[in-house]
């Protein structure tokens, strides 16, 4: 019987080391997550960090300590910071250790498609440091920022579509005309998924907007890791769309985030239109007039708060500033640490 540690979050400006306590029992793999919303000026927006490995977490019993895999992982992660020439498409797939087996370290990093190459590499370098700090003893871990994602593991992940684990974020504000909004969102995402999945090995990314009334416009962004096939990318994003009613029904904005793909929609322009070269979509036929345009403001960026919980809990949600966070209770992976 193994004790599961629950990672508690922290607020920036106070202790930068998460507190850890133990809650519950399990016989299989450890799975814990930290979630966050909000950001201070000039800091990356941390969204979530997840570790997948067999416990225990204590340093003196750490499965990685002084291991060949740890040496390979450290070498792999340091290769990001030693790169002085960021690539133009924001996707990195690196292995360290050679050959096959549990000692080979594999990593994938992906930046949001509208982020410039300098900001991309900066976000990835931040991710390598933060992920090792947050999940120091795990053979497999993943971290999401608003601008990038980084994951590492001792198994092969290149070209493999993975939709678990995933998490939701959604805007606390409701839409006024639900049916019209839902139809606009469906039409917009269908077009963007088609555009993104048809991308090449350098990028599978699309953005667009949809004017669904005289006063209201919907913006959306979708992205897959470009190592996926067109079919895998489309399947990943389509599955994410099916989760929207569970998290974001009647909401003005939301996100569904997983290791292989990501989607976000808002009632305000949240991406860089000059860096995103997907054409804007044509508006649908005129909808019935609405009396007043709703007030829709981007979420506050004054503070950062982190929330943590284990995957063994049932679905939980928390309100942080103007957004809600939901953790999906996906089953833990089996024996990934071996």
Phi, psi and omega per residue, in radians:
X1 nan 2.323 -3.043
X2 -2.099 2.435 3.099
X3 -1.517 2.335 -3.127
X4 -1.623 2.183 3.054
X5 -1.408 2.443 3.048
X6 -1.848 2.111 -3.110
X7 -1.489 2.090 3.064
X8 -1.573 2.532 3.135
X9 -1.484 -3.063 -3.139
X10 -2.587 2.887 3.066
X11 -1.827 2.298 3.122
X12 -1.025 2.486 -3.067
X13 1.810 -0.295 3.053
X14 -1.954 -2.611 -3.133
X15 -1.056 2.313 3.128
X16 -1.573 0.053 3.119
X17 -1.855 2.123 3.136
X18 -1.113 2.507 3.007
X19 -1.378 2.636 3.140
X20 -2.262 2.286 2.927
X21 -2.403 2.988 -2.996
X22 -1.944 2.440 -3.089
X23 -2.587 2.163 3.039
X24 1.523 3.070 3.141
X25 -2.261 2.660 3.082
X26 -2.725 2.768 3.114
X27 -1.991 -0.100 -3.080
X28 -2.006 -2.462 -2.974
X29 -1.401 2.533 3.046
X30 -1.281 2.433 3.042
X31 -2.580 1.995 -3.139
X32 -2.357 2.676 -3.071
X33 -2.420 2.611 2.976
X34 -2.085 2.333 3.135
X35 -2.124 2.672 -3.139
X36 -2.658 2.761 2.977
X37 -2.559 2.445 3.135
X38 1.862 2.841 -3.100
X39 -2.795 2.573 2.966
X40 -1.493 2.765 3.124
X41 -1.017 2.399 3.108
X42 1.201 0.253 3.051
X43 -2.030 2.600 3.063
X44 -1.157 2.557 3.113
X45 -1.469 1.780 3.130
X46 -1.327 2.255 -3.138
X47 -1.846 -0.892 -3.082
X48 -2.877 2.693 3.004
X49 -2.395 2.385 -3.081
X50 -2.302 2.418 3.063
X51 -2.056 2.408 3.111
X52 -2.234 1.907 -3.112
X53 -2.958 3.039 3.052
X54 -1.533 2.318 3.068
X55 -1.194 3.014 0.128
X56 -1.511 2.945 -3.114
X57 -1.682 -0.256 -3.040
X58 -1.003 2.458 -3.054
X59 -1.001 -0.725 -3.056
X60 -1.231 -0.266 3.122
X61 -2.008 0.260 -3.030
X62 -1.112 2.279 -3.134
X63 -1.200 -0.293 -3.103
X64 -1.626 -0.329 -2.960
X65 -1.025 2.156 3.090
X66 1.060 0.372 -3.127
X67 -1.598 2.847 3.073
X68 -1.116 -0.681 3.136
X69 -1.103 -0.698 3.122
X70 -1.075 -0.728 3.115
X71 -1.111 -0.733 3.107
X72 -1.146 -0.686 3.138
X73 -1.147 -0.779 3.126
X74 -1.095 -0.686 3.099
X75 -1.126 -0.722 3.132
X76 -1.101 -0.850 -3.091
X77 -1.174 -0.587 3.120
X78 -1.199 -0.389 3.142
X79 -1.175 -0.432 3.072
X80 -1.179 -0.841 -3.091
X81 -1.229 -0.432 -3.135
X82 -1.444 -0.132 3.137
X83 -1.375 2.084 3.125
X84 -1.682 -0.067 -3.098
X85 -2.200 1.577 3.114
X86 -1.124 2.488 3.120
X87 -1.355 2.928 -3.009
X88 -1.477 -0.258 -3.050
X89 -1.886 -0.057 2.988
X90 1.263 0.411 3.123
X91 -2.197 2.293 -3.135
X92 -2.286 2.353 3.016
X93 -2.324 1.996 -2.999
X94 -2.296 2.483 3.034
X95 -2.200 2.656 3.125
X96 -2.471 2.310 3.103
X97 2.124 -0.422 3.103
X98 1.227 2.740 3.083
X99 1.168 -2.580 -3.132
X100 -2.317 2.998 3.123
X101 2.030 3.047 -3.011
X102 -1.276 -0.172 3.128
X103 -1.577 -0.125 3.119
X104 -1.393 2.264 3.103
X105 -1.732 2.247 3.112
X106 -2.127 2.432 3.135
X107 -2.426 2.549 3.007
X108 -2.234 2.336 3.053
X109 -2.254 2.426 -3.120
X110 -2.459 2.277 3.044
X111 -1.743 2.660 3.067
X112 -1.040 2.484 -2.967
X113 -1.137 -0.298 -3.139
X114 -1.754 0.198 3.139
X115 -1.655 2.318 -3.135
X116 -1.226 2.852 -2.978
X117 -1.112 -0.633 3.123
X118 -1.154 -0.818 3.112
X119 -1.152 -0.564 3.111
X120 -1.078 -0.930 -3.106
X121 -1.120 -0.630 3.086
X122 -1.085 -0.744 3.127
X123 -1.140 -0.726 3.138
X124 -1.144 -0.716 3.109
X125 -1.111 -0.693 3.039
X126 -1.070 -0.697 -3.115
X127 -1.120 -0.720 -3.119
X128 -1.079 -0.711 3.134
X129 -1.220 -0.850 -3.076
X130 -1.143 -0.686 -3.086
X131 -1.178 -0.685 3.083
X132 -1.211 -0.558 3.088
X133 -1.240 -0.738 -3.080
X134 -1.343 -0.605 -3.083
X135 -2.258 1.167 -2.936
X136 -1.237 -0.380 -2.970
X137 -2.096 0.374 -3.070
X138 -1.870 2.466 3.093
X139 -1.355 -0.339 3.136
X140 -2.427 2.283 -3.131
X141 -2.746 2.789 -3.137
X142 -2.562 2.510 3.116
X143 -2.363 2.453 3.091
X144 -2.059 2.291 2.875
X145 -1.986 2.986 3.107
X146 -1.108 -0.554 -3.073
X147 -1.725 -0.238 -3.070
X148 -2.808 2.923 3.071
X149 -2.360 2.474 3.076
X150 -2.385 2.356 3.056
X151 -2.442 2.592 3.036
X152 -2.434 2.756 -3.087
X153 -2.904 2.953 3.067
X154 -1.809 0.340 3.068
X155 -2.151 2.928 -3.122
X156 -1.334 2.217 -3.132
X157 -2.229 -0.155 -3.113
X158 -1.174 2.202 3.128
X159 1.360 0.096 -3.128
X160 -1.763 2.124 3.130
X161 -1.402 2.273 3.126
X162 -2.360 2.113 3.139
X163 -1.823 -0.102 3.074
X164 -2.082 2.462 -0.045
X165 -1.374 2.856 3.123
X166 -2.479 2.818 3.043
X167 -2.543 2.800 -3.118
X168 -1.923 2.665 2.864
X169 -2.439 2.459 3.114
X170 -2.558 2.654 3.125
X171 -1.218 2.424 -3.111
X172 -1.306 -0.262 -3.087
X173 -1.485 2.480 3.140
X174 -1.644 2.696 3.034
X175 -1.446 2.805 -3.103
X176 -1.643 -0.698 -3.141
X177 -1.969 1.591 -2.961
X178 -1.111 -0.826 -3.063
X179 -1.100 -0.786 3.130
X180 -1.129 -0.740 3.138
X181 -1.096 -0.819 -3.112
X182 -1.086 -0.681 3.116
X183 -1.167 -0.717 3.101
X184 -1.109 -0.737 3.141
X185 -1.122 -0.755 3.124
X186 -1.078 -0.801 3.141
X187 -1.106 -0.749 -3.109
X188 -1.139 -0.832 -3.111
X189 -1.154 -0.636 3.098
X190 -1.028 -0.791 3.140
X191 -1.142 -0.750 -3.093
X192 -1.206 -0.664 3.099
X193 -1.089 -0.733 3.095
X194 -1.088 -0.752 3.138
X195 -1.149 -0.790 -3.091
X196 -1.171 -0.792 -3.069
X197 -1.180 -0.387 3.112
X198 -1.488 0.035 3.088
X199 -1.198 2.978 -3.098
X200 -1.712 -2.912 -3.076
X201 -1.238 -0.127 3.101
X202 -1.611 -0.311 -3.125
X203 -3.105 2.372 3.026
X204 -2.266 1.525 -2.947
X205 -2.602 2.463 3.100
X206 -2.689 2.549 3.027
X207 -2.329 2.833 3.077
X208 -3.069 2.988 3.086
X209 -2.391 2.855 -3.025
X210 -2.518 2.041 3.050
X211 -1.497 1.883 -3.047
X212 -1.835 0.061 2.970
X213 -2.779 3.116 -3.118
X214 -1.124 -0.430 -3.047
X215 -2.049 -0.198 -2.934
X216 -2.097 2.408 3.136
X217 -2.331 2.499 -3.133
X218 -1.970 2.349 3.128
X219 -2.057 2.521 -3.139
X220 -2.590 2.721 3.123
X221 -2.455 2.365 3.040
X222 -2.327 2.636 -3.123
X223 -2.778 2.500 2.992
X224 -2.125 2.778 2.923
X225 -1.165 2.316 -2.985
X226 -1.283 -0.052 3.052
X227 -1.327 -0.193 3.141
X228 -1.367 2.667 2.984
X229 -1.248 2.902 3.100
X230 -1.035 -0.722 -3.127
X231 -1.150 -0.747 -3.137
X232 -1.143 -0.714 3.113
X233 -1.099 -0.838 3.135
X234 -1.063 -0.719 3.137
X235 -1.136 -0.741 -3.134
X236 -1.090 -0.841 -3.118
X237 -1.204 -0.639 3.114
X238 -1.130 -0.653 3.074
X239 -1.148 -0.675 3.094
X240 -1.071 -0.678 3.125
X241 -1.076 -0.668 -3.128
X242 -1.162 -0.320 3.134
X243 -1.510 -0.231 -3.093
X244 -0.994 -0.769 3.127
X245 -1.062 -0.424 -3.137
X246 -1.315 -0.466 -3.056
X247 -2.008 -0.629 -2.811
X248 -2.197 0.336 -3.129
X249 -1.053 2.252 3.118
X250 1.249 0.149 -3.101
X251 -1.661 2.595 -3.138
X252 -1.280 -0.292 -3.126
X253 -2.757 2.804 3.108
X254 -3.056 2.896 3.086
X255 -2.397 2.548 2.906
X256 -2.200 2.099 -2.981
X257 -2.141 2.254 3.083
X258 -2.457 3.008 -3.102
X259 -1.066 -0.594 -3.020
X260 -1.756 -0.317 -3.123
X261 -2.715 2.964 -2.958
X262 -2.741 2.406 2.986
X263 -2.414 2.630 3.099
X264 -2.581 2.479 3.026
X265 -2.404 2.571 -3.126
X266 -2.596 2.884 3.039
X267 -1.660 0.226 3.039
X268 -2.396 2.799 -3.081
X269 -1.359 1.889 -3.047
X270 -1.924 -0.093 -3.133
X271 -2.012 2.983 -3.130
X272 -1.557 1.869 -3.076
X273 -1.209 -0.358 -3.136
X274 -1.351 -0.421 3.142
X275 -1.643 -0.303 -3.130
X276 -1.733 2.006 -2.994
X277 -1.703 0.271 3.033
X278 -1.310 2.221 -3.130
X279 -1.066 2.578 3.047
X280 -1.154 2.534 -3.098
X281 -1.436 2.642 3.059
X282 -1.232 2.508 -3.137
X283 -1.249 2.696 3.094
X284 -1.328 3.086 3.041
X285 -0.993 2.637 -3.078
X286 -0.969 2.380 3.103
X287 -1.632 2.870 3.078
X288 -0.975 2.445 -3.094
X289 -1.087 2.541 3.076
X290 -1.872 2.533 -3.036
X291 -1.115 -0.826 -3.083
X292 -2.482 2.504 3.049
X293 -1.237 2.380 3.138
X294 -1.257 2.656 3.068
X295 -1.360 2.170 -3.118
X296 -2.401 1.932 -3.097
X297 -2.035 2.549 3.035
X298 -1.050 2.686 3.140
X299 -1.083 2.649 -3.135
X300 -1.074 2.568 3.126
X301 -2.148 0.625 -3.076
X302 -1.603 -0.535 -3.047
X303 -2.360 2.845 3.054
X304 -2.203 2.239 3.086
X305 -2.242 2.384 3.125
X306 -1.971 2.432 3.125
X307 -2.186 2.421 -3.135
X308 -2.233 2.677 3.108
X309 -2.870 2.858 3.114
X310 -1.610 2.749 3.107
X311 -1.301 -0.179 -3.123
X312 -1.437 -0.157 3.047
X313 -1.361 2.741 3.011
X314 -1.204 3.007 -3.077
X315 -0.987 2.246 -3.130
X316 -2.197 2.645 3.035
X317 -2.467 2.639 -3.096
X318 -2.368 2.601 3.032
X319 -1.736 2.245 3.097
X320 -2.293 2.007 -3.037
X321 0.951 -2.199 -3.097
X322 -1.688 0.169 -3.115
X323 -2.144 2.692 2.999
X324 -1.890 2.656 3.105
X325 -2.142 2.422 3.099
X326 -2.309 2.320 3.070
X327 -1.787 2.216 3.106
X328 -1.459 2.310 -3.109
X329 -1.458 1.117 3.099
X330 -1.262 2.599 3.082
X331 -1.093 2.608 3.115
X332 -1.314 2.608 3.102
X333 -1.248 2.705 -3.041
X334 -1.686 2.155 2.934
X335 0.885 0.710 3.109
X336 -1.267 -0.321 -3.103
X337 -1.417 -0.019 -3.108
X338 -1.950 nan nan
